[in-house]
Amino acid sequence: MTRINFGAKPIMFPQPVLIIATYDENGVPNAMNAAWGITTDFKEITISLGEHKTTDNLAIRGAFTVSMATEDYVIACDYVGIESGRKVPDKFERAGFHATKSEFVDAPLIDELPMALECRVKSFEDGILIGEIVNVSADESVITDGRIDPKKLKPITFDPCNYAYIALGEKVGNAFRDGAQLR
């Protein structure tokens, strides 16, 4: 095998496409696209963010939701990543999104995106947002046998090498079970 070196770059597969939603001081919803996020504990999410309208809103409201971007809304999800809420105050509406207030945190759920983590800000320092996951909600349309079904959800991932969004593939194994064959 011959390896090709790419240098120090943020290349990992898959990278979730996270849509972070917040309210501003007037209760207007805003959303942004972030690819550099991961669950870092059982009830914790960590996301790397620069300065955005969203970060202004986090300081004001102390809460946010994180929806999984989906195949059905790839254009809207990309739009909220390339447009600034500081320049376009109605970008949430322009994306075609509608908001419902979370029951658990002071942040909007995006009606068009069927799964969301509802979070409180634990800390935001040096561009690293750490949120406490208070609730996970999903529309019944993406539930099979009481669980969130990735085939119905249709989340997308970010390909940092080719600047593309990719749909998830088929199931290839069983977590916490298949490796037992090697015991």
C-alpha positions as CSV (number, residue, x, y, z in Angstrom):
1,M,0.0,0.0,0.0
2,T,1.3,3.5,-0.9
3,R,0.1,6.3,1.3
4,I,-0.3,9.9,0.1
5,N,0.3,12.7,2.7
6,F,-2.2,15.6,2.9
7,G,-0.6,17.5,5.8
8,A,-2.4,18.6,8.9
9,K,-6.1,19.0,7.9
10,P,-9.4,18.4,9.6
11,I,-10.2,15.3,7.6
12,M,-12.4,12.6,9.3
13,F,-15.1,10.5,7.9
14,P,-18.0,10.8,8.4
15,Q,-18.4,14.4,9.6
16,P,-21.9,15.2,10.7
17,V,-23.6,18.3,9.2
18,L,-25.0,20.0,12.2
19,I,-27.5,22.8,12.0
20,I,-27.4,24.9,15.2
21,A,-30.5,27.0,15.9
22,T,-30.8,29.8,18.4
23,Y,-33.1,32.7,19.2
24,D,-31.8,36.3,19.3
25,E,-32.7,38.9,21.9
26,N,-36.0,39.5,20.1
27,G,-37.0,35.9,19.8
28,V,-36.1,35.7,16.1
29,P,-34.7,32.3,15.1
30,N,-31.4,31.9,13.5
31,A,-29.5,28.8,12.2
32,M,-26.0,28.0,11.0
33,N,-24.3,25.0,9.5
34,A,-21.3,23.5,11.5
35,A,-19.4,20.4,10.6
36,W,-16.9,20.2,13.4
37,G,-18.9,18.7,16.2
38,I,-19.1,15.5,18.1
39,T,-20.7,14.0,21.2
40,T,-18.0,14.1,23.9
41,D,-19.9,12.5,26.8
42,F,-23.2,10.7,27.3
43,K,-25.1,14.0,27.7
44,E,-22.6,16.4,26.1
45,I,-21.9,17.8,22.6
46,T,-18.8,19.8,21.7
47,I,-18.7,22.0,18.6
48,S,-15.9,24.3,17.2
49,L,-17.3,27.7,16.2
50,G,-16.0,31.0,15.0
51,E,-17.7,34.3,15.7
52,H,-21.3,34.3,14.3
53,K,-24.7,35.6,15.0
54,T,-25.3,32.2,16.6
55,T,-22.5,32.8,19.1
56,D,-24.0,36.2,19.9
57,N,-27.3,34.4,20.5
58,L,-25.7,31.7,22.7
59,A,-24.4,34.5,25.0
60,I,-27.9,36.0,25.3
61,R,-30.0,32.9,25.6
62,G,-27.6,30.2,26.9
63,A,-29.4,27.5,24.8
64,F,-29.4,26.0,21.3
65,T,-30.6,23.0,19.3
66,V,-28.6,20.9,17.0
67,S,-30.5,19.3,14.1
68,M,-29.0,16.7,11.7
69,A,-29.0,18.1,8.2
70,T,-30.8,15.8,5.8
71,E,-30.8,14.8,2.2
72,D,-34.3,16.5,1.7
73,Y,-33.0,19.8,2.9
74,V,-29.4,19.9,1.7
75,I,-29.9,23.3,-0.1
76,A,-31.4,25.0,2.9
77,C,-28.8,23.5,5.2
78,D,-26.0,24.6,3.0
79,Y,-27.5,28.1,2.7
80,V,-27.5,28.7,6.5
81,G,-23.8,27.9,6.4
82,I,-22.8,30.3,3.6
83,E,-25.0,33.2,4.6
84,S,-24.4,35.4,7.7
85,G,-27.2,36.0,10.2
86,R,-25.4,39.3,11.0
87,K,-25.9,40.4,7.3
88,V,-29.2,38.7,6.6
89,P,-31.4,38.8,9.7
90,D,-34.2,36.7,8.1
91,K,-31.9,33.9,6.8
92,F,-33.8,31.3,8.8
93,E,-37.0,32.3,6.9
94,R,-35.1,32.6,3.6
95,A,-33.9,29.0,4.0
96,G,-37.6,28.0,4.2
97,F,-37.3,26.9,7.8
98,H,-40.1,27.2,10.4
99,A,-39.5,27.2,14.1
100,T,-41.2,25.6,17.1
101,K,-39.9,26.5,20.6
102,S,-38.3,23.6,22.4
103,E,-40.1,22.5,25.5
104,F,-36.8,21.9,27.2
105,V,-34.5,24.9,26.3
106,D,-34.8,28.5,25.2
107,A,-34.1,27.7,21.5
108,P,-36.0,26.8,18.3
109,L,-36.6,23.4,16.8
110,I,-36.4,23.5,13.0
111,D,-39.7,21.9,11.9
112,E,-38.3,20.7,8.6
113,L,-35.4,18.8,10.2
114,P,-36.9,15.8,12.0
115,M,-34.2,15.2,14.7
116,A,-32.6,17.5,17.2
117,L,-30.5,17.6,20.3
118,E,-31.9,20.3,22.7
119,C,-29.0,21.8,24.6
120,R,-28.0,24.2,27.3
121,V,-24.6,26.0,27.0
122,K,-22.2,24.6,29.5
123,S,-19.3,26.7,28.3
124,F,-18.1,28.6,25.3
125,E,-14.4,29.5,25.4
126,D,-11.8,30.0,22.7
127,G,-14.2,28.9,20.0
128,I,-15.2,25.7,21.7
129,L,-18.9,25.3,22.5
130,I,-19.8,22.6,25.0
131,G,-23.5,21.9,25.4
132,E,-25.4,19.8,27.9
133,I,-27.9,17.6,25.9
134,V,-31.1,18.0,27.8
135,N,-33.4,16.1,25.4
136,V,-33.3,14.5,21.9
137,S,-36.5,14.8,19.9
138,A,-37.5,13.3,16.6
139,D,-40.5,13.4,14.4
140,E,-42.5,10.2,14.4
141,S,-41.9,10.0,10.6
142,V,-38.3,8.9,11.3
143,I,-39.1,6.3,14.0
144,T,-39.0,2.6,13.5
145,D,-39.7,0.2,16.4
146,G,-39.3,3.1,18.9
147,R,-35.9,4.2,17.6
148,I,-34.6,6.8,15.3
149,D,-34.2,5.1,11.9
150,P,-31.2,6.5,9.9
151,K,-32.8,5.3,6.6
152,K,-35.8,7.4,7.3
153,L,-33.9,10.4,8.8
154,K,-31.5,10.5,5.8
155,P,-28.7,12.5,7.5
156,I,-25.9,13.8,5.4
157,T,-22.2,14.0,6.1
158,F,-19.6,16.5,5.0
159,D,-16.7,15.4,2.8
160,P,-13.9,17.9,3.7
161,C,-11.6,16.6,0.9
162,N,-14.1,17.3,-1.9
163,Y,-16.3,19.9,-0.3
164,A,-19.4,17.8,-0.8
165,Y,-22.3,16.4,1.1
166,I,-22.7,12.6,1.1
167,A,-25.7,10.4,2.0
168,L,-25.1,7.6,4.4
169,G,-24.9,4.0,3.1
170,E,-26.2,0.7,4.1
171,K,-25.8,-1.1,7.5
172,V,-22.6,-3.2,7.4
173,G,-22.4,-4.7,10.9
174,N,-23.7,-4.8,14.4
175,A,-22.1,-2.6,17.0
176,F,-21.0,-4.2,20.3
177,R,-21.7,-7.7,18.8
178,D,-19.8,-8.5,15.7
179,G,-16.4,-8.1,17.3
180,A,-17.2,-10.9,19.7
181,Q,-16.5,-13.4,16.9
182,L,-12.8,-12.7,17.5
183,R,-12.9,-13.6,21.2
